Amino acid sequence: MSGEATSKTSASAEAFERAFGSVAACNRCQSRIEDYRVVAVFLHDTAAVRAYCRACYPAASEADYFAGGDGIVLDYDSFARRFGAPGPTPPPATPVNRILARLVRDPALSFLTPRSEAGARRLATRSYRFRVTFRLDAGACAAELAVTPQGDVVSLDGEAAACAQLREAVEAT
Ligand SMILES: [Zn+2]
C-alpha cells in the first residue's frame, strides 16, 4: 500500500475515473482533455491523485510523478470516503514517505522520481535518491535528495532555490 498505483475496479471506480469532472489538465503535458486517466500514488496515509492524457499515462504509471495539471492530495480516510478503500488502513508513514507526502502537497512541485519509498527501494542503493523539480519564481528548478531509510539527509544537491524548497519539506517532517 505504500507508493503503488492502483487501477480500481470497484463500484467507486467511476468516481475515481471522473475525479476531475468532464475535462482535466494532464499533469505531464498540460493538455486539457475529456478522455483522461487517473493515477493514485499512495504514500502510506497520503494519496496523491493526478490526471493524465492517454499519451502521458504510461509514463505516469511507472516510477514518475508529474504535477503540472489537475490533481488532489488527500489523506487516506478522505480518499476511502470519496473513492472507496483501496486496501486495509495503512500503518503510520515511514520517515521517507513523510518527506515525500510533504513534497506532493507542495504547490510548487512539478516532478518527482521515483515517487515513493517503494520505488526508491527498487533502485536500491545504500540511500534512497529522489530527483525533484519545482516551478518557482525563477522558473523550473531541479534538485536531488538522498536520504537514509530513517529519513536522515545524506545529500541535497542542485539549484539553490530548489534545494531550499526541498530542505523545507525535509525539515518540516
Ligand atoms: Zn499528457
Backbone and ligand atoms as CSV (ligand in chain L), in Angstrom:
chain,resi,resn,atom,element,x,y,z
A,1,MET,N,N,0.815,-1.199,0.000
A,1,MET,CA,C,0.000,0.000,0.000
A,1,MET,C,C,0.854,1.257,0.000
A,2,SER,N,N,2.164,1.120,-0.005
A,2,SER,CA,C,2.994,2.314,0.058
A,2,SER,C,C,3.572,2.606,-1.314
A,3,GLY,N,N,2.937,3.543,-2.003
A,3,GLY,CA,C,3.542,4.035,-3.213
A,3,GLY,C,C,3.173,3.281,-4.464
A,4,GLU,N,N,2.153,2.487,-4.412
A,4,GLU,CA,C,1.751,1.783,-5.621
A,4,GLU,C,C,0.563,2.482,-6.262
A,5,ALA,N,N,0.561,2.470,-7.553
A,5,ALA,CA,C,-0.586,2.998,-8.272
A,5,ALA,C,C,-1.653,1.918,-8.298
A,6,THR,N,N,-2.904,2.347,-8.236
A,6,THR,CA,C,-3.962,1.350,-8.310
A,6,THR,C,C,-4.855,1.658,-9.490
A,7,SER,N,N,-5.364,0.662,-10.129
A,7,SER,CA,C,-6.435,0.885,-11.084
A,7,SER,C,C,-7.624,0.154,-10.492
A,8,LYS,N,N,-8.671,0.907,-10.220
A,8,LYS,CA,C,-9.744,0.359,-9.415
A,8,LYS,C,C,-10.833,-0.262,-10.268
A,9,THR,N,N,-11.440,-1.302,-9.736
A,9,THR,CA,C,-12.489,-1.982,-10.479
A,9,THR,C,C,-13.791,-2.032,-9.685
A,10,SER,N,N,-13.813,-1.420,-8.493
A,10,SER,CA,C,-14.994,-1.495,-7.639
A,10,SER,C,C,-16.076,-0.530,-8.099
A,11,ALA,N,N,-17.143,-0.464,-7.320
A,11,ALA,CA,C,-18.251,0.431,-7.637
A,11,ALA,C,C,-17.813,1.891,-7.631
A,12,SER,N,N,-16.765,2.190,-6.886
A,12,SER,CA,C,-16.295,3.569,-6.812
A,12,SER,C,C,-15.361,3.909,-7.966
A,13,ALA,N,N,-15.186,2.938,-8.869
A,13,ALA,CA,C,-14.266,3.163,-9.990
A,13,ALA,C,C,-14.676,4.378,-10.803
A,14,GLU,N,N,-15.991,4.551,-10.962
A,14,GLU,CA,C,-16.433,5.656,-11.795
A,14,GLU,C,C,-16.107,7.004,-11.148
A,15,ALA,N,N,-16.332,7.080,-9.837
A,15,ALA,CA,C,-15.991,8.321,-9.129
A,15,ALA,C,C,-14.506,8.611,-9.276
A,16,PHE,N,N,-13.704,7.577,-9.209
A,16,PHE,CA,C,-12.254,7.732,-9.327
A,16,PHE,C,C,-11.873,8.156,-10.740
A,17,GLU,N,N,-12.434,7.464,-11.715
A,17,GLU,CA,C,-12.070,7.740,-13.113
A,17,GLU,C,C,-12.511,9.128,-13.573
A,18,ARG,N,N,-13.560,9.658,-12.919
A,18,ARG,CA,C,-14.048,11.004,-13.283
A,18,ARG,C,C,-13.741,11.991,-12.160
A,19,ALA,N,N,-12.666,11.779,-11.457
A,19,ALA,CA,C,-12.349,12.573,-10.265
A,19,ALA,C,C,-12.270,14.067,-10.539
A,20,PHE,N,N,-11.960,14.453,-11.764
A,20,PHE,CA,C,-11.778,15.872,-12.079
A,20,PHE,C,C,-12.885,16.411,-12.984
A,21,GLY,N,N,-14.012,15.680,-13.047
A,21,GLY,CA,C,-15.122,16.163,-13.854
A,21,GLY,C,C,-14.969,15.781,-15.318
A,22,SER,N,N,-15.597,16.581,-16.191
A,22,SER,CA,C,-15.660,16.169,-17.601
A,22,SER,C,C,-14.364,16.454,-18.350
A,23,VAL,N,N,-13.588,17.415,-17.874
A,23,VAL,CA,C,-12.337,17.773,-18.556
A,23,VAL,C,C,-11.250,17.930,-17.496
A,24,ALA,N,N,-10.038,17.425,-17.793
A,24,ALA,CA,C,-8.932,17.590,-16.845
A,24,ALA,C,C,-7.673,17.977,-17.595
A,25,ALA,N,N,-6.775,18.649,-16.878
A,25,ALA,CA,C,-5.482,19.022,-17.453
A,25,ALA,C,C,-4.464,17.945,-17.112
A,26,CYS,N,N,-3.799,17.443,-18.160
A,26,CYS,CA,C,-2.777,16.403,-17.969
A,26,CYS,C,C,-1.616,16.970,-17.153
A,27,ASN,N,N,-1.156,16.180,-16.201
A,27,ASN,CA,C,-0.082,16.642,-15.331
A,27,ASN,C,C,1.289,16.629,-15.987
A,28,ARG,N,N,1.417,15.911,-17.116
A,28,ARG,CA,C,2.726,15.849,-17.763
A,28,ARG,C,C,2.832,16.852,-18.902
A,29,CYS,N,N,1.797,16.889,-19.786
A,29,CYS,CA,C,1.888,17.773,-20.969
A,29,CYS,C,C,0.950,18.968,-20.875
A,30,GLN,N,N,0.139,19.024,-19.834
A,30,GLN,CA,C,-0.773,20.145,-19.572
A,30,GLN,C,C,-1.941,20.271,-20.558
A,31,SER,N,N,-2.059,19.341,-21.511
A,31,SER,CA,C,-3.211,19.470,-22.417
A,31,SER,C,C,-4.498,19.191,-21.639
A,32,ARG,N,N,-5.576,19.880,-22.045
A,32,ARG,CA,C,-6.866,19.683,-21.394
A,32,ARG,C,C,-7.665,18.695,-22.222
A,33,ILE,N,N,-8.077,17.587,-21.581
A,33,ILE,CA,C,-8.723,16.524,-22.354
A,33,ILE,C,C,-9.935,15.981,-21.619
A,34,GLU,N,N,-10.869,15.476,-22.388
A,34,GLU,CA,C,-12.031,14.799,-21.804
A,34,GLU,C,C,-11.688,13.362,-21.444
A,35,ASP,N,N,-10.877,12.762,-22.314
A,35,ASP,CA,C,-10.569,11.342,-22.172
A,35,ASP,C,C,-9.300,11.174,-21.336
A,36,TYR,N,N,-9.422,11.525,-20.035
A,36,TYR,CA,C,-8.220,11.445,-19.197
A,36,TYR,C,C,-8.216,10.180,-18.356
A,37,ARG,N,N,-7.041,9.814,-17.879
A,37,ARG,CA,C,-6.887,8.671,-16.984
A,37,ARG,C,C,-6.437,9.203,-15.631
A,38,VAL,N,N,-6.751,8.478,-14.567
A,38,VAL,CA,C,-6.417,8.935,-13.223
A,38,VAL,C,C,-5.466,7.942,-12.564
A,39,VAL,N,N,-4.435,8.467,-11.939
A,39,VAL,CA,C,-3.463,7.634,-11.230
A,39,VAL,C,C,-3.409,8.098,-9.775
A,40,ALA,N,N,-3.467,7.150,-8.849
A,40,ALA,CA,C,-3.296,7.474,-7.429
A,40,ALA,C,C,-1.968,6.908,-6.949
A,41,VAL,N,N,-1.202,7.732,-6.297
A,41,VAL,CA,C,0.041,7.287,-5.675
A,41,VAL,C,C,-0.177,7.329,-4.172
A,42,PHE,N,N,0.084,6.203,-3.505
A,42,PHE,CA,C,-0.116,6.127,-2.060
A,42,PHE,C,C,1.210,6.198,-1.332
A,43,LEU,N,N,1.274,7.132,-0.394
A,43,LEU,CA,C,2.449,7.261,0.468
A,43,LEU,C,C,1.962,6.990,1.891
A,44,HIS,N,N,1.701,5.731,2.176
A,44,HIS,CA,C,1.052,5.340,3.418
A,44,HIS,C,C,-0.273,6.082,3.565
A,45,ASP,N,N,-0.336,7.080,4.496
A,45,ASP,CA,C,-1.616,7.723,4.783
A,45,ASP,C,C,-1.929,8.907,3.867
A,46,THR,N,N,-1.164,9.068,2.809
A,46,THR,CA,C,-1.411,10.156,1.861
A,46,THR,C,C,-1.634,9.571,0.474
A,47,ALA,N,N,-2.674,10.083,-0.196
A,47,ALA,CA,C,-2.936,9.643,-1.574
A,47,ALA,C,C,-2.860,10.864,-2.483
A,48,ALA,N,N,-2.020,10.770,-3.504
A,48,ALA,CA,C,-1.898,11.852,-4.484
A,48,ALA,C,C,-2.556,11.371,-5.772
A,49,VAL,N,N,-3.618,12.056,-6.166
A,49,VAL,CA,C,-4.446,11.633,-7.295
A,49,VAL,C,C,-4.237,12.621,-8.439
A,50,ARG,N,N,-3.860,12.121,-9.611
A,50,ARG,CA,C,-3.477,13.011,-10.716
A,50,ARG,C,C,-4.087,12.541,-12.026
A,51,ALA,N,N,-4.396,13.489,-12.901
A,51,ALA,CA,C,-4.953,13.177,-14.217
A,51,ALA,C,C,-3.850,13.186,-15.272
A,52,TYR,N,N,-4.005,12.292,-16.264
A,52,TYR,CA,C,-3.053,12.237,-17.386
A,52,TYR,C,C,-3.810,11.960,-18.674
A,53,CYS,N,N,-3.269,12.468,-19.771
A,53,CYS,CA,C,-3.830,12.107,-21.073
A,53,CYS,C,C,-3.349,10.700,-21.429
A,54,ARG,N,N,-3.933,10.127,-22.463
A,54,ARG,CA,C,-3.557,8.748,-22.816
A,54,ARG,C,C,-2.098,8.623,-23.199
A,55,ALA,N,N,-1.566,9.663,-23.859
A,55,ALA,CA,C,-0.167,9.598,-24.297
A,55,ALA,C,C,0.790,9.623,-23.111
A,56,CYS,N,N,0.432,10.366,-22.076
A,56,CYS,CA,C,1.329,10.513,-20.923
A,56,CYS,C,C,1.092,9.451,-19.855
A,57,TYR,N,N,-0.039,8.794,-19.922
A,57,TYR,CA,C,-0.405,7.821,-18.890
A,57,TYR,C,C,0.665,6.747,-18.653
A,58,PRO,N,N,1.255,6.184,-19.733
A,58,PRO,CA,C,2.274,5.148,-19.467
A,58,PRO,C,C,3.439,5.676,-18.630
A,59,ALA,N,N,3.865,6.921,-18.896
A,59,ALA,CA,C,4.980,7.491,-18.116
A,59,ALA,C,C,4.571,7.639,-16.656
A,60,ALA,N,N,3.300,7.976,-16.430
A,60,ALA,CA,C,2.828,8.211,-15.071
A,60,ALA,C,C,2.461,6.919,-14.347
A,61,SER,N,N,2.418,5.813,-15.070
A,61,SER,CA,C,2.053,4.546,-14.436
A,61,SER,C,C,3.275,3.826,-13.889
A,62,GLU,N,N,4.440,4.379,-14.157
A,62,GLU,CA,C,5.653,3.708,-13.681
A,62,GLU,C,C,6.220,4.441,-12.481
A,63,ALA,N,N,7.424,4.962,-12.578
A,63,ALA,CA,C,8.046,5.498,-11.361
A,63,ALA,C,C,7.907,6.997,-11.198
A,64,ASP,N,N,7.359,7.680,-12.215
A,64,ASP,CA,C,7.425,9.136,-12.197
A,64,ASP,C,C,6.122,9.777,-11.731
A,65,TYR,N,N,6.266,10.936,-11.121
A,65,TYR,CA,C,5.121,11.709,-10.643
A,65,TYR,C,C,5.215,13.105,-11.233
A,66,PHE,N,N,4.157,13.523,-11.919
A,66,PHE,CA,C,4.115,14.854,-12.527
A,66,PHE,C,C,3.011,15.650,-11.844
A,67,ALA,N,N,3.250,16.951,-11.691
A,67,ALA,CA,C,2.248,17.788,-11.032
A,67,ALA,C,C,2.103,19.106,-11.783
A,68,GLY,N,N,1.737,18.996,-13.064
A,68,GLY,CA,C,1.577,20.203,-13.868
A,68,GLY,C,C,0.144,20.421,-14.322
A,69,GLY,N,N,-0.785,19.653,-13.768
A,69,GLY,CA,C,-2.178,19.763,-14.194
A,69,GLY,C,C,-3.110,19.530,-13.023
A,70,ASP,N,N,-4.238,18.871,-13.277
A,70,ASP,CA,C,-5.220,18.689,-12.212
A,70,ASP,C,C,-4.818,17.552,-11.269
A,71,GLY,N,N,-4.901,17.829,-9.997
A,71,GLY,CA,C,-4.568,16.810,-9.006
A,71,GLY,C,C,-5.153,17.169,-7.664
A,72,ILE,N,N,-5.319,16.159,-6.817
A,72,ILE,CA,C,-5.713,16.410,-5.437
A,72,ILE,C,C,-4.888,15.498,-4.550
A,73,VAL,N,N,-4.548,16.011,-3.392
A,73,VAL,CA,C,-3.829,15.203,-2.417
A,73,VAL,C,C,-4.742,15.045,-1.212
A,74,LEU,N,N,-5.010,13.807,-0.853
A,74,LEU,CA,C,-5.957,13.504,0.218
A,74,LEU,C,C,-5.293,12.628,1.270
A,75,ASP,N,N,-5.818,12.724,2.513
A,75,ASP,CA,C,-5.374,11.717,3.467
A,75,ASP,C,C,-6.146,10.427,3.176
A,76,TYR,N,N,-5.687,9.337,3.762
A,76,TYR,CA,C,-6.228,8.032,3.397
A,76,TYR,C,C,-7.739,7.943,3.635
A,77,ASP,N,N,-8.202,8.492,4.782
A,77,ASP,CA,C,-9.621,8.386,5.106
A,77,ASP,C,C,-10.478,9.153,4.100
A,78,SER,N,N,-10.024,10.330,3.719
A,78,SER,CA,C,-10.770,11.108,2.723
A,78,SER,C,C,-10.800,10.375,1.393
A,79,PHE,N,N,-9.672,9.768,1.042
A,79,PHE,CA,C,-9.629,9.005,-0.209
A,79,PHE,C,C,-10.645,7.865,-0.159
A,80,ALA,N,N,-10.645,7.141,0.972
A,80,ALA,CA,C,-11.538,5.982,1.109
A,80,ALA,C,C,-13.005,6.398,1.045
A,81,ARG,N,N,-13.330,7.549,1.677
A,81,ARG,CA,C,-14.722,8.029,1.637
A,81,ARG,C,C,-15.131,8.394,0.224
A,82,ARG,N,N,-14.237,9.001,-0.508
A,82,ARG,CA,C,-14.587,9.515,-1.830
A,82,ARG,C,C,-14.551,8.434,-2.910
A,83,PHE,N,N,-13.559,7.558,-2.834
A,83,PHE,CA,C,-13.353,6.616,-3.946
A,83,PHE,C,C,-13.428,5.150,-3.526
A,84,GLY,N,N,-13.663,4.899,-2.236
A,84,GLY,CA,C,-13.635,3.517,-1.753
A,84,GLY,C,C,-12.242,3.188,-1.242
A,85,ALA,N,N,-12.180,2.343,-0.216
A,85,ALA,CA,C,-10.888,1.998,0.369
A,85,ALA,C,C,-10.101,1.110,-0.587
A,86,PRO,N,N,-8.893,1.487,-0.921
A,86,PRO,CA,C,-8.087,0.660,-1.827
A,86,PRO,C,C,-7.455,-0.540,-1.124
A,87,GLY,N,N,-7.587,-0.632,0.186
A,87,GLY,CA,C,-6.976,-1.752,0.917
A,87,GLY,C,C,-7.130,-1.469,2.390
A,88,PRO,N,N,-6.499,-2.290,3.227
A,88,PRO,CA,C,-6.578,-2.049,4.671
A,88,PRO,C,C,-5.943,-0.708,5.036
A,89,THR,N,N,-6.383,-0.144,6.158
A,89,THR,CA,C,-5.813,1.123,6.619
A,89,THR,C,C,-4.298,0.975,6.744
A,90,PRO,N,N,-3.556,1.877,6.139
A,90,PRO,CA,C,-2.099,1.721,6.142
A,90,PRO,C,C,-1.491,2.001,7.508
A,91,PRO,N,N,-0.335,1.429,7.784
A,91,PRO,CA,C,0.390,1.758,9.015
A,91,PRO,C,C,0.896,3.196,8.923
A,92,PRO,N,N,1.369,3.758,10.058
A,92,PRO,CA,C,1.911,5.116,10.015
A,92,PRO,C,C,3.023,5.219,8.954
A,93,ALA,N,N,3.108,6.375,8.332
A,93,ALA,CA,C,4.086,6.555,7.257
A,93,ALA,C,C,5.513,6.456,7.778
A,94,THR,N,N,6.378,5.918,6.945
A,94,THR,CA,C,7.800,5.891,7.255
A,94,THR,C,C,8.361,7.308,7.125
A,95,PRO,N,N,9.546,7.542,7.718
A,95,PRO,CA,C,10.141,8.889,7.607
A,95,PRO,C,C,10.303,9.330,6.154
A,96,VAL,N,N,10.688,8.414,5.281
A,96,VAL,CA,C,10.918,8.799,3.880
A,96,VAL,C,C,9.597,9.157,3.197
A,97,ASN,N,N,8.556,8.362,3.419
A,97,ASN,CA,C,7.275,8.699,2.801
A,97,ASN,C,C,6.649,9.948,3.430
A,98,ARG,N,N,7.002,10.264,4.680
A,98,ARG,CA,C,6.524,11.527,5.260
A,98,ARG,C,C,7.123,12.711,4.505
A,99,ILE,N,N,8.404,12.593,4.154
A,99,ILE,CA,C,9.043,13.655,3.366
A,99,ILE,C,C,8.353,13.773,2.006
A,100,LEU,N,N,8.126,12.622,1.356
A,100,LEU,CA,C,7.507,12.653,0.020
A,100,LEU,C,C,6.071,13.185,0.097
A,101,ALA,N,N,5.363,12.857,1.174
A,101,ALA,CA,C,3.989,13.345,1.331
A,101,ALA,C,C,3.978,14.865,1.435
A,102,ARG,N,N,4.979,15.419,2.110
A,102,ARG,CA,C,5.052,16.890,2.171
A,102,ARG,C,C,5.385,17.457,0.803
A,103,LEU,N,N,6.247,16.767,0.070
A,103,LEU,CA,C,6.600,17.259,-1.267
A,103,LEU,C,C,5.388,17.272,-2.192
A,104,VAL,N,N,4.580,16.206,-2.189
A,104,VAL,CA,C,3.439,16.180,-3.108
A,104,VAL,C,C,2.360,17.181,-2.692
A,105,ARG,N,N,2.416,17.669,-1.454
A,105,ARG,CA,C,1.479,18.719,-1.042
A,105,ARG,C,C,2.028,20.112,-1.358
A,106,ASP,N,N,3.271,20.199,-1.799
A,106,ASP,CA,C,3.871,21.500,-2.124
A,106,ASP,C,C,3.359,21.947,-3.490
A,107,PRO,N,N,2.628,23.071,-3.532
A,107,PRO,CA,C,2.082,23.505,-4.829
A,107,PRO,C,C,3.163,23.823,-5.862
A,108,ALA,N,N,4.399,24.031,-5.422
A,108,ALA,CA,C,5.470,24.342,-6.375
A,108,ALA,C,C,6.057,23.086,-7.015
A,109,LEU,N,N,5.759,21.920,-6.460
A,109,LEU,CA,C,6.340,20.694,-7.026
A,109,LEU,C,C,5.815,20.468,-8.446
A,110,SER,N,N,6.712,20.141,-9.384
A,110,SER,CA,C,6.219,19.781,-10.719
A,110,SER,C,C,6.624,18.382,-11.136
A,111,PHE,N,N,7.683,17.829,-10.541
A,111,PHE,CA,C,8.136,16.497,-10.943
A,111,PHE,C,C,8.872,15.841,-9.792
A,112,LEU,N,N,8.658,14.539,-9.656
A,112,LEU,CA,C,9.333,13.767,-8.606
A,112,LEU,C,C,9.564,12.353,-9.113
A,113,THR,N,N,10.803,11.866,-9.000
A,113,THR,CA,C,11.065,10.479,-9.360
A,113,THR,C,C,12.186,9.905,-8.507
A,114,PRO,N,N,12.151,8.667,-8.048
A,114,PRO,CA,C,10.932,7.868,-8.012
A,114,PRO,C,C,9.919,8.523,-7.081
A,115,ARG,N,N,8.665,8.131,-7.187
A,115,ARG,CA,C,7.624,8.867,-6.485
A,115,ARG,C,C,7.258,8.259,-5.145
A,116,SER,N,N,7.969,7.218,-4.735
A,116,SER,CA,C,7.670,6.616,-3.434
A,116,SER,C,C,8.910,5.932,-2.886
A,117,GLU,N,N,8.839,5.628,-1.613
A,117,GLU,CA,C,9.926,4.880,-0.988
A,117,GLU,C,C,10.052,3.510,-1.641
A,118,ALA,N,N,8.900,2.901,-1.955
A,118,ALA,CA,C,8.948,1.575,-2.591
A,118,ALA,C,C,9.688,1.659,-3.917
A,119,GLY,N,N,9.445,2.730,-4.671
A,119,GLY,CA,C,10.126,2.918,-5.944
A,119,GLY,C,C,11.621,3.099,-5.758
A,120,ALA,N,N,12.006,3.840,-4.729
A,120,ALA,CA,C,13.427,4.068,-4.468
A,120,ALA,C,C,14.102,2.777,-4.026
A,121,ARG,N,N,13.350,1.975,-3.279
A,121,ARG,CA,C,13.915,0.720,-2.788
A,121,ARG,C,C,14.224,-0.209,-3.951
A,122,ARG,N,N,13.380,-0.135,-4.983
A,122,ARG,CA,C,13.586,-0.964,-6.160
A,122,ARG,C,C,14.904,-0.630,-6.850
A,123,LEU,N,N,15.321,0.635,-6.749
A,123,LEU,CA,C,16.576,1.061,-7.378
A,123,LEU,C,C,17.725,0.921,-6.378
A,124,ALA,N,N,17.462,0.201,-5.317
A,124,ALA,CA,C,18.217,0.279,-4.077
A,124,ALA,C,C,19.715,0.502,-4.185
A,125,THR,N,N,20.092,1.558,-3.509
A,125,THR,CA,C,21.485,1.786,-3.181
A,125,THR,C,C,21.455,1.910,-1.662
A,126,ARG,N,N,22.538,2.371,-1.055
A,126,ARG,CA,C,22.504,2.442,0.403
A,126,ARG,C,C,21.580,3.543,0.900
A,127,SER,N,N,21.371,4.543,0.073
A,127,SER,CA,C,20.384,5.562,0.437
A,127,SER,C,C,19.350,5.648,-0.684
A,128,TYR,N,N,18.240,6.288,-0.363
A,128,TYR,CA,C,17.188,6.470,-1.357
A,128,TYR,C,C,17.394,7.815,-2.046
A,129,ARG,N,N,17.389,7.798,-3.375
A,129,ARG,CA,C,17.621,9.034,-4.131
A,129,ARG,C,C,16.368,9.464,-4.864
A,130,PHE,N,N,16.056,10.734,-4.760
A,130,PHE,CA,C,14.876,11.297,-5.427
A,130,PHE,C,C,15.289,12.524,-6.230
A,131,ARG,N,N,14.828,12.583,-7.477
A,131,ARG,CA,C,15.012,13.791,-8.288
A,131,ARG,C,C,13.709,14.573,-8.274
A,132,VAL,N,N,13.824,15.872,-8.040
A,132,VAL,CA,C,12.643,16.708,-7.845
A,132,VAL,C,C,12.774,17.973,-8.694
A,133,THR,N,N,11.664,18.387,-9.311
A,133,THR,CA,C,11.641,19.682,-9.997
A,133,THR,C,C,10.519,20.524,-9.399
A,134,PHE,N,N,10.805,21.793,-9.169
A,134,PHE,CA,C,9.800,22.744,-8.691
A,134,PHE,C,C,9.584,23.828,-9.739
A,135,ARG,N,N,8.357,24.369,-9.743
A,135,ARG,CA,C,8.094,25.592,-10.513
A,135,ARG,C,C,8.209,26.741,-9.527
A,136,LEU,N,N,9.224,27.539,-9.658
A,136,LEU,CA,C,9.412,28.649,-8.732
A,136,LEU,C,C,9.421,29.949,-9.520
A,137,ASP,N,N,9.520,31.085,-8.800
A,137,ASP,CA,C,9.502,32.382,-9.494
A,137,ASP,C,C,10.566,32.434,-10.576
A,138,ALA,N,N,11.692,31.809,-10.307
A,138,ALA,CA,C,12.806,31.837,-11.255
A,138,ALA,C,C,12.617,30.844,-12.414
A,139,GLY,N,N,11.520,30.072,-12.391
A,139,GLY,CA,C,11.310,29.056,-13.432
A,139,GLY,C,C,11.477,27.666,-12.858
A,140,ALA,N,N,11.703,26.685,-13.732
A,140,ALA,CA,C,11.852,25.305,-13.270
A,140,ALA,C,C,13.219,25.140,-12.622
A,141,CYS,N,N,13.234,24.543,-11.441
A,141,CYS,CA,C,14.471,24.357,-10.687
A,141,CYS,C,C,14.535,22.912,-10.237
A,142,ALA,N,N,15.683,22.287,-10.399
A,142,ALA,CA,C,15.803,20.867,-10.069
A,142,ALA,C,C,16.801,20.636,-8.948
A,143,ALA,N,N,16.555,19.578,-8.196
A,143,ALA,CA,C,17.488,19.189,-7.139
A,143,ALA,C,C,17.396,17.685,-6.931
A,144,GLU,N,N,18.385,17.138,-6.271
A,144,GLU,CA,C,18.386,15.711,-5.977
A,144,GLU,C,C,18.625,15.517,-4.494
A,145,LEU,N,N,17.802,14.656,-3.904
A,145,LEU,CA,C,17.857,14.400,-2.466
A,145,LEU,C,C,18.213,12.935,-2.247
A,146,ALA,N,N,19.139,12.689,-1.341
A,146,ALA,CA,C,19.407,11.316,-0.905
A,146,ALA,C,C,19.144,11.248,0.587
A,147,VAL,N,N,18.328,10.270,1.009
A,147,VAL,CA,C,18.013,10.103,2.425
A,147,VAL,C,C,18.197,8.646,2.832
A,148,THR,N,N,18.461,8.440,4.106
A,148,THR,CA,C,18.511,7.089,4.643
A,148,THR,C,C,17.070,6.608,4.846
A,149,PRO,N,N,16.861,5.310,5.053
A,149,PRO,CA,C,15.509,4.826,5.349
A,149,PRO,C,C,14.915,5.487,6.596
A,150,GLN,N,N,15.771,6.030,7.476
A,150,GLN,CA,C,15.277,6.730,8.677
A,150,GLN,C,C,14.903,8.169,8.373
A,151,GLY,N,N,15.117,8.612,7.137
A,151,GLY,CA,C,14.735,9.965,6.762
A,151,GLY,C,C,15.835,10.991,6.990
A,152,ASP,N,N,17.047,10.526,7.326
A,152,ASP,CA,C,18.157,11.478,7.504
A,152,ASP,C,C,18.756,11.827,6.145
A,153,VAL,N,N,19.045,13.104,5.970
A,153,VAL,CA,C,19.565,13.571,4.682
A,153,VAL,C,C,21.025,13.144,4.521
A,154,VAL,N,N,21.319,12.479,3.409
A,154,VAL,CA,C,22.691,12.105,3.067
A,154,VAL,C,C,23.288,13.191,2.184
A,155,SER,N,N,22.514,13.641,1.206
A,155,SER,CA,C,22.972,14.733,0.362
A,155,SER,C,C,21.786,15.454,-0.248
A,156,LEU,N,N,22.027,16.703,-0.603
A,156,LEU,CA,C,20.988,17.533,-1.212
A,156,LEU,C,C,21.743,18.434,-2.184
A,157,ASP,N,N,21.600,18.144,-3.467
A,157,ASP,CA,C,22.361,18.872,-4.485
A,157,ASP,C,C,21.425,19.421,-5.538
A,158,GLY,N,N,21.858,20.506,-6.166
A,158,GLY,CA,C,21.081,21.049,-7.277
A,158,GLY,C,C,21.034,22.550,-7.241
A,159,GLU,N,N,20.036,23.118,-7.932
A,159,GLU,CA,C,19.925,24.564,-7.981
A,159,GLU,C,C,19.508,25.083,-6.607
A,160,ALA,N,N,20.086,26.236,-6.241
A,160,ALA,CA,C,19.927,26.750,-4.870
A,160,ALA,C,C,18.461,26.886,-4.461
A,161,ALA,N,N,17.621,27.426,-5.344
A,161,ALA,CA,C,16.219,27.650,-4.975
A,161,ALA,C,C,15.498,26.320,-4.770
A,162,ALA,N,N,15.826,25.331,-5.586
A,162,ALA,CA,C,15.202,24.011,-5.444
A,162,ALA,C,C,15.681,23.331,-4.163
A,163,CYS,N,N,16.953,23.484,-3.857
A,163,CYS,CA,C,17.494,22.897,-2.622
A,163,CYS,C,C,16.789,23.498,-1.405
A,164,ALA,N,N,16.555,24.817,-1.445
A,164,ALA,CA,C,15.907,25.476,-0.317
A,164,ALA,C,C,14.482,24.964,-0.146
A,165,GLN,N,N,13.779,24.780,-1.262
A,165,GLN,CA,C,12.403,24.312,-1.230
A,165,GLN,C,C,12.336,22.868,-0.695
A,166,LEU,N,N,13.298,22.078,-1.135
A,166,LEU,CA,C,13.378,20.670,-0.726
A,166,LEU,C,C,13.734,20.573,0.757
A,167,ARG,N,N,14.645,21.438,1.184
A,167,ARG,CA,C,15.054,21.421,2.584
A,167,ARG,C,C,13.877,21.728,3.499
A,168,GLU,N,N,13.000,22.620,3.033
A,168,GLU,CA,C,11.809,22.957,3.807
A,168,GLU,C,C,10.935,21.709,4.039
A,169,ALA,N,N,10.748,20.930,2.983
A,169,ALA,CA,C,9.919,19.721,3.090
A,169,ALA,C,C,10.572,18.714,4.033
A,170,VAL,N,N,11.874,18.611,3.957
A,170,VAL,CA,C,12.595,17.632,4.787
A,170,VAL,C,C,12.543,18.048,6.249
A,171,GLU,N,N,12.769,19.339,6.488
A,171,GLU,CA,C,12.880,19.786,7.882
A,171,GLU,C,C,11.534,19.877,8.567
A,172,ALA,N,N,10.467,19.980,7.786
A,172,ALA,CA,C,9.134,20.089,8.383
A,172,ALA,C,C,8.611,18.729,8.820
A,173,THR,N,N,9.278,17.650,8.445
A,173,THR,CA,C,8.736,16.329,8.789
A,173,THR,C,C,9.262,15.858,10.134
L,1,ZN,ZN,ZN,-0.332,14.429,-21.377
